[in-house]
């Protein structure tokens, strides 16, 4: 089956530093990847939609200059949290949509990255 | 708009008990409906799905039926196991976008 990986699985950083999270589709090509944020005991909230080779589309209220998204290839998207602060501590989950008409709209989720900002 | 409402937890059951987690939705268009499961420290895993009215999704003893007339997609399992302890998310998808419920935490005790 389709597998999505994320790296790192957890990270602790100091306030003011930047952190990069990678999302990879391991055995399929993904023209579109999605980034979600999950607060403790809450649901996933979509942050942005990332299309390969173009700029990401951010949801209302998400700062695009703080959460930089790059989707440089069909198997990799990165989320960089710039100048992280403790309120950015959260569980970040990506999903990847399988390219191809026969699997339109199929999305597979990564295992998540837990970010803790001290 | 599009939204999902699922019963609040936490839910605690004894092993072999019957499980129901309610989920209702509002949606524009024709949504697909999903149940995802999240085990501690892990990401979401697709448990089952239904893409049109009256479809029944099933997997690992869990099942849910897409009820358009009641806009519901309740999750059921006849006999839960300790290993079913997790958080369960109901979700709908319209076009390319997912909308998730707030999750229901299930703990099964021996």
Interface residues (C-beta under 8 A of the other chain):
Chain A: X6 X32 X34 X41 X42 X43 X44 X46 X49 X93 X95 X97 X105 X107 X108 X109 X110 X111 X112
Chain B: X32 X36 X42 X43 X44 X45 X46 X89 X93 X95 X96 X97 X98 X100 X101 X102 X103 X105
